[in-house]
Amino acid sequence: MALHPLHGLVEQLETQPIIFIGGKGGVGKTTTAAALASYYASQQQKTLIVSTDPAHSLGDVLNVRLNNEKTVISPYLDAIELNPDVIVDEHFAQVERTIKAYANPDMMPKIREHLRLSKSAPGAQEAAMLESMCHHLVEAADDGYEHIIFDTAPTGHTLRLLVLPEMMGAWTDGLLAQQRRQAKLRSVATHLDSHNQKNNQKQSTQKNDVANPFAAKKSDRWEQAVSVLEKRKQLFRQAGLLLHDRTQTAIVLVMTADVLPLAETKRAIEQLEDSKLMPAAIVINQLISTNQSDEFWRRRAERQQHLLQDIEQSFTKYPLYPIYLQQTDVRGTDALSKLLSA
């Protein structure tokens, strides 16, 4: 399969509301994502670009200082650099508020200590980051965005985030099942308590005045907790459906014509295909023109051409788009937009 003209990439993704840019570290994911976002914004298509990479290079590429909140880059372009630490703090603060609604106040100091330690547990940042990403995914259309582009961390992190909605949905299902079992036990306990009240007429009035209001409040608090879990489950379900809908979501992998990125891209595609998340396209970045007078650069270009043959043979099912090495760094929305419109 021959390389397609680069402008074909923006045309292919024109109707895709959600675009994930992934690949090995250092291959140019951020530049590619920012170039797509800048191009669509230049065409007056309202676009949001979200970086999930802790390296925080999106702001550098756009020449704008970014943070965990939306920053307006232009009338049609907004950008966010998700900060894992801020997101984790907000996530666990919400967990604490939910628990506090029904937990014994005497238990809260130990619960807070447990939550503090849980912030550094394996997967805590990913789970919190995923929930934030899912919110952006689901809310993007309501906010009027025609495109939401995710500039992701290196490949392994991206793959985990893409398959996590199903895993987190299953985990939430388990919590809800546990809540339902506990609700049944409380129902049985309430029934036995009511039966005992009827058998003891002398204390029935007192127990009705004290026990039942308490039980009602406890029940209300448990219902609040269940409601939070149900909303979370629905969020993951909506995000999962969007990710698996090829009319809604495109996954673009970026690589360079080098041995290690080729091997990693092969593994990434195998994992994506196993998860039924088919890539839409592959971008081959930092290609060198073969018309070189300098021997070093000519040999580099020849080596790339040899590897391109392997790349074309390895990825026959996917369109391949080239981005050639630029003489200067590509920074700012104007330069980024021109990179894809050339």
Secondary structure, 3 states (H helix, E strand, C coil): CCCCCCHHHHHHCCCCCEEEEEECCCCCHHHHHHHHHHHHHHCCCCEEEEECCCCCCHHHHHCCCCCCCCEEEECCEEEEECCHHHHHHHHHHHHHHHHHCCCCHHHHHHHHHHHHHHCCCCCHHHHHHHHHHHHHHHHHCCCCCCEEEEECCCHHHHHHHHHHHHHHHHHHHHHHHHHHHHHHHHHHHHHHHHHHHHHCHHHHHHHHHHHHHHHHHHHHHHHHHHHHHHHHHHHHHHHHHHHHCCCCEEEEEEEECCHHHHHHHHHHHHHHHHCCCCCCEEEEEEECCCCCCCHHHHHHHHHHHHHHHHHHHHCCCCCEEEEECCCCCCCCHHHHHHHHHC
